[in-house]
């Protein structure tokens, strides 16, 4: 029996207070022990939201990691979040991709769908429309890999639910500014 | 020249010495035995043995607040570190520079729930400005130098360096503290000139201007207080200060309106509410200052000078933020003001002052001293009078006595007033006084306290005796947790739940048992003699001043009320709505 797996709550599904907005923030930090705990502790300690959070080393020589996080709040709260992040000693730079010019946002998901017969064929057909790739297959299941905006992933996952969705793994949003300018 | 190779504990001592440390407040234990062994074999750094690690942290705070130098604490792993957490949090809230070295179990034992192991960096992460776990002895010297840099620069704060026992035994390289240029941490000192010019323009045009200064002025150093005083006198405008900022402008000056906030003066709070241009200098719009946020100084244009960008627009939206060290910014403001060749609107400012004088004439700090019980305010006024010839430093604990001390003891210089403002830590006063006395052995250091607060770190009396720090404990003993009782009287129908101290010690005997002089006064007529004797005694003293247990601290802005809605005395009516009851 397929479990009811709904993906992570999409930001769009939560109703925000007036004035509140989602912001995607990139934080360049020293890749040292405890740095992620400092960032997360700041958010939980001060009562800020984290909708998604991605972290990986991006510069092995300089030992820098880039944290991309999606948060929400009023302009005053978002300003506080950025100032508080900048106050952390191992933080090099904070960039608000939502307001500092145009940016590209992507998310990757691995989606497991179990089924046979028509449902199995239908899931493959929809995957094709969404340009999802099959990365694992058994006689009764597929694992699809899909990259895109959060909305696109949400839509695909929604369509897979009646077709035997059993498992979802999502990376959360990564983002980068458009144009020539580095962070 | 190759760097010297030495043991980790020698590296620690050498680094502290090169950082100009002359005293450590600490308590030994298993994980720091190598460090204590090395310390035993040198005599350049003094060690003050405390009786509880919390005491060590408050001593370091008192030392730091009165000298401007970082206070240094050394404690062992596990309980040593967890006992230091209150003092670290206190230093974090009040931006006090402190370096706390904690022992840790050997690196191979970390994570194994070893004896006296605690996740010190995990526990202290939210209550320090930064913290480090040093796993390699070759990182030790650099880390300690960096810890001092981080603790002292920008908005100061506590820094923890956690040192596993094997690291303090291992041999490694010592590096000297060159001019540290931290990879990422570089606080901005100079303010933006355009913003400064805009601020001066606003001040020149102001009809009802107001200076609101805070602890940041004291933290910036004595120059900031001098510049603030110069600028305020140049403008002729009124000034108030937070609890933490007392002393950054001379209290004897006629432009001084007294402290503002929950127990601030009527004139200071009403001037804040009624001003048209407000300059916040090193203050952070704390809830004790603003009262109900939506009613806070609605008609004013706000200028905010702060070294910490996260202080700007945190609680109150300001119009002209200036990020920088307040000494630098004030210096530029004075230059710009003078260069403008203009003067303040003297007619408007004169009208503003006559309004303020009307508020002043309410004499909001008045009290009545009869023949019966000693009023705490009277005791403090006598203390002020009888200690004014002395070179005095004052520490306090937390509660009614703290607010009365802030109201009735005047400070003309910064670094003379040590109190736990942000965290409100009962137990701070006595150890802080010992720390101040260690730094200023020839001065008169007075700890104004209450009996409930004093009991929280009473064991440090033993430290005071051992290290010959003749602190004067001025105990305003009302047999109640006074501020709790006051709130219960005004807000909880007079139901005094657990605020009565039923089995208090005889403080004179208690003092004597520690080898401390104990004095007692229970009538107004006995006060002067006891205070004089306290000040002249060569050694620590507890002066048990038995004060009126029912006295309340006024003025008071009840929690959740607007900052112009003040209770001026026992006959005022406290009207607190449900939101207010939920406020601390």
Interface residues (C-beta under 8 A of the other chain):
Chain A: X30 X33 X34 X37 X38 X41 X45 X76 X79 X80 X83 X84 X86 X87 X88 X89 X90 X91 X92
Chain B: X121 X122 X125 X126 X129 X130 X133 X150 X182 X183 X184 X185 X308 X309 X310 X312 X313 X314 X317
